[in-house]
């Protein structure tokens, strides 16, 4: 039988199409895309915490969906700024601290005050106050909130320290640290090193700050001048780089492979028992605890200079921001507010092993912080409060870690003097950053 197409059928078909289109638009309006280096289906502590936070948010907001698009951490921010220019950026992005200033100046980040911050109570504002909050506040606008807060300190093997008769609390000077690194280095009968006292990684890929960074900060208070030009080739820089490279070339307490090892390589050397101490990020500590045993590793602050017990170390973390031209800005803001709220902060601490973002969290998790296994978080918190440094965002400083690592490579691989290597690092950094 042949059915005759009627005007009524056309009308019904149009209504059905309109309903379908509206349904698709509604679904899109309830979905936000987020770029982060974490994979919520992964097994790392922070990944598990993020997964729980997303699940809790979606349960509290029926119909809302958070889609995570995992990115390579050191490529994510430049990729986001390029995507913003092309109109394809995600709704929420995690911005690396080194490039935060550039991201704000580009206009790609939304002011969060009208989105949700202006709705906060005075108590909420007080709970979030601190150097991370201030870093995100530019020109009276709040461009981000910080999560995955991090402090660069030293990981050490408790069992190996005990075996060698070394008290971690005594390593408050670089001479004492160097002697401990030498004592912890072990060689076999043929003279080959089977365990280094201190593992270092100077790759220009995914670098963690090294000894010279803390030494410069201890002596100068900064790595840059008032115009953002590098101040590496100073007496302090030469002293710090000499300590760092002498551990390889003179004390033989660090491997020459430091010139190529990434931070991940160093963590692997440590967990495999081939290094007794390493420079480490506090957010990575719980992962190694789970792998090695909480009783085997400890966290300590960086040795000091000029009579001070500790040198400043880099505070890091991820600035979570919203795309200024995102079509789902309200939902993006709602998720960011939740992801940095009290419920989520507890998960970031207990599950993710990161230092608290809110001043109220340590009080609500008093028993958690009293557990000896979580002592490292208290130490990292102490370091952040009394011996921490956040890279300035007034001018782009991306690449300073790579430049200083390149200088260390030049000394060990090519025999350059620390002075010459740091002078080259200054020139390269300033040229790359247009200064």
N, C-alpha and C positions, 0 to 999 in steps of 0.2 A: 504494500500500500504506500502510495506517495503522499507524504504530509506536506500541506501547503504552509509556507512560512508566513506567519501573520505579524501584524504590527505589535500584538500583545507579546509574541515570542521575542521580538526584537527588544521590547521594553524589559522583559524578564531577563534576557541575556545581558543587557546593559547593566541592570541592577546587580546581577551576579558578578559581573566583571568588576563593577565598582566596589562591591563588598569584598571581593578577593584582593583588590588593590589596596583598599583601606586596611584589610587584615595584615597584608605584607608591610604596609607603612607603619602600622601599630607595632608589629613585631620588631621592626628596625628601630623604632623610637624607644623600645624597651631593652635594646641591646647596646652595650658599649664595648669597644675594643680597647685593650690595654697592652702596651708594650712594656715588658720587663725582661730581665735576664733569667728570672725564675720560671721553672716549669711546674705548675701546680699538680701535675701527675707524677712528679719526681719524688725521690726519697730523702733529699736533703732536708734538714730541720726547717729552714726558712720556706722551702717549697711546701712542706706539709702545713706549716702555719698559714701560708697564703691560701692553700686549698680550703682549709677550715673557715677562713675569713670570708672567702667568696661564697661558700655554701651557706654560711650564716646570713650573709647579706641577701642572697637570693631568697632564702626562706622568709626573711623579714619583709621582703618586697616582692610579693607574688607577681610573676610576669617579667620581672627584671632578669637580665642575663649578662654576665660578664665573660667576655671571650678574651682569653689571654693568647697573645701572639709572642712567643718567646724569641728574644733577640740575643745576638752576641753583645756582651756588656760594653766593650770598648768601642763598638761601632754604632750602638743604638742611638746616642744623642745626635751625632752628625746625620744619621739616616732619618731621624725624626725631623730635623730642621729642613732637610731636602724634601721630605714628604709634605711638610706644611706648606712649602712654596708651591708644590704641585697640587695641593688640595686633597691629599690622600692620607693625611696623618691620622693616627688613632685618637680616640677620645681622651685617653689617659696615657701618660708616658712617665717613665722613671728616667730622670736626667742626672748624669754624672756631675759631681760637684765641680770638677775642673772646667766644665763647659756651661755651667749654670748661667753665668753672666751673659755669655753670648746668646744663649737661648732666650733669656729675658729681653735683651736688646733687639732680637729679631722680631719681636712682636708675636711669636708663636704661642706664648703661654698666657693663659687667662688670669685675670685678677680674681682671686677666690673670695674676696670680701663680699661683693654683691651676690655671689653664687651661694655661699653658706656661712662664711666666717662672721658676717655682720649679725647673724642670728644667734651667735654664741653668747652665753652668759659671761659675766666678769670672771667667774670661777673657771670656766673653760679656757678663757684667754690666759689666765694666770697659770693654769696647768700646763699649757703649751709653751710658756715663756722660756727663753734661753737663747744661746748662740745660734742654734740651728734655725729657730724661728726668725731671729733677726736677719740671718743670711738671706732668707726668702722675702724679706720685706724691703722693697725698693721703691722710693718715691711715694711712700704711703700706701702702696699696693702690696697685697700678699700673693706672691706668684706660686708658692709651693708649700708643701708640708714634707718633713723628712721622715723616712722610714729606713729600715735596715741599717740602723746607726752602727757605726763601726769605729774601732780604735786600734791603731797599729802599735802592738807591743812585742813582747818576746815570748815564744813558747819554749818550754824546756821539759826535759824528761826528769820527773821527780825521782824515779828509781835510779837513774844514772848519776844524778846529783848526790843522792844518799850514798851510793857506792863509792863515789869519788871524794866524799866528805866535804861537799860544797853547799853552803847555805845560800839559797837564792836571794835572801834579803841583804846579803853582803855585797852583791854586785851593783854597787851604786856609783862606781867610777869605771872609766874605760880601761885603765890598766888592770883592775881586778877582773873585769869581764874578759879581757884578752888572756890573762893567765888561766881563767877557768876554761876558756875555749881550747887552750893548749892542753890542759890537763884531761879534758874530756875526749881528746882525739886519740884514737887507738890504731895501732899498726900491727900487721901480722909478722910472722918470723922473717918474711922476705923484705919487710920494710914498706909494704903496700898499705895504704890507709884503708881500714875497714869501717871506720866511723869518724866523721869529722865533728869537731867540737861545736862548730857554728856553720849552718847551711845558709848560703846566700844565693840570690837569683837576680841577675842583672840584665835579663832579656829586655828588649824594648817593646815586647809584646806582653800585655797584661802585667805591668810591673807594680810591685808594692814598693813604698818608700824604703830606702835603705839607711845605713848608719849616717852617711854624710848629710842627709836631710835633717835628722834630729840634731846633729852637731851644729849645723848652720843655724837652726832655730834657737838652740841653746845660747849661742854666742851673739847672734844678730837679731833674733826675734822675728825674722822674716827671710824670705828667699829673693825678694824683689825690692826695687826702689819705688819711689812714689809714682812713677810713670809705668810701672809694671815691667821694667827691664830687669833681667836676671842679675843677681848678685851672688854668683857661684864662686868666681875666681878671687876669693878673699882669703886672708890668713886662716879664718875659721873653716872655709871650704877646703883649703889645702890640708889642714890638720885632720878634718873629718874623713876626707877621701883617703888620706894616708893610713889612718887606722883601719878603714874598710878594706883596702887593697893589701895592706901588710898581712892581714889574716890569711891571705892566699899566698903571697910571694915570700914572706919571711917566716911567719909562724907556722905555715902549712896546716892551719887549723880550719881552713875552708878550702873547698875544691876549686880547681881552676875552671871547672865546668860552670862555675857561677856566671861566667861571661855569656853563657847561652841558656841557662836555666830560667824558666818562667816561674812565677809564684806557685803554680800548680806543681811544677817539678820539685820545688823545695818542700811543699807539703808532703809530697810522695816520699821524698828522701827521709823526712822526719818520721813519718808513720811506719816506714820500713826499717827504722832503727839505724839509718846511715848518717844521721845528724842528731846531736844531743840538744842543740838550740837552733832556733830559726826566728827570723822576723815573721810575725803573723798577724792576721786580722782577727779581731775578737769574734766576728760573726762566723768565722770558720772553725772556732775552737770546739764547739759542740759536736761537729761532724767527726773531728779527730778523736774526741772523747769516746764516741760511740764505737769507733774503729779500734782504738788502742786500749780503752779502759780509763775511767775517770781518775783512778788512783795513780796513773802513770804519767800524766802530763799536768803542767802548771802554767800559769800566765804571770808575767812580771813586766814592770815598766822599764823603759829604756834608761841605761845609766846616765848620770848627770856629769856636769863639768863645773869648775869654779866653786866647788864646795856644795853645790846643790845635789840632792839625791837622785833627781831624775831630769832628763832632758825632755823638752816638749816633743810630742809625737803627733802624727797626722790623725786628725779626726775626719772620718769620711761618712759616707752614707749615700742615700739616693733621694733626690728631691722629686717627690711625686707631684706632677703638674697636669693640668688639663689643657687641651688644644683650644686656643682662643676662638677658632672658627668652627669648632666641632658642633654638629647638629644636635647632639645629645648632652649639652653642657650641664643641664640641670641634673640628669641622672648620673653623669660623671662626677659632679660635685657631691651628690648624695653618697656615692660609693667611696669617694676619697675621704669624706667626713667619717664614714663608718670605719674605713680601713685604718684610720689614725685615731679612733676613739678609744674609750677605756676598755671595752670588751676585746677589741682587736689588739690593743697594746699588751694585754695580758697574754694573748696567744703568741704575739711576736717574741715575748720574753720567755715564757714557759716552753713553747714548742719550737720557736725559731732560734733561741739562744742569742738574742740581740739585747743591747742595753735599752732600758725603757725610754720611751719618747715623752711620756707624761710624768710630771713630778709626783702625782698621786700613786702611780703604779707600785713603787717599792713598798709603800705602806700596806697596800692591799695584798701584796705577795710576800709578806714578811717571812713566813715559814719557808718559802722557796729560796729566798736569798740567804737564809740561815743554813741551808744545806751546803756542806763543804764542796760538793760537786759543782756548785754554782758560784764558788768564790771568784772565779775569773770575771764574772759580770760586775761584781763589786769593785774589783781592781780596775777594770776598764772604765767603770764609772768614776772612780777616783782619778784616774789619769785624765779623763775628759774634763773633769772639774778643775784640776790643778796643773796639768801638764799636757794640754791639748792645743792643737792648731788647726783651724779651718782655712783652707786656701781662699784668698780673696776673690770676689767675683766682679770687682769694679773694672777689671781688665782681664782678658783671657789669659789663663795660665796653663792651659792644656799643653802637655808635653814636657813639663819640668822633670817628671820622674824618668821619662825616656832619655832626656838630655843628660841627667846625672848618671844614669846607668851606662850610657854611651861613654861617658868620661871614665868610669871604672873599667870598662872594656879596653879603652885606649891604654890605660896604665898597665894592665896585666897582659894584654895580648901584644901590644905594639911597643911597650917600654916607654911610653910617654911619661913625662913628669906630671904629678897631680896639678901643678900650676898650669902647664900647657894644655892638659886635657880639659880643665875647667874653663880656661879662656875660650877654647873651641866650643865647649858646651854653651857658654854664654852667647857667643856669636850666632851659633845655630838656632838657639832658642829665640833670641831677639829677632833674627831675620824671619823665622817662620811665623812669628807673631807680629810682624810689621813694625818693629821698634828699633 
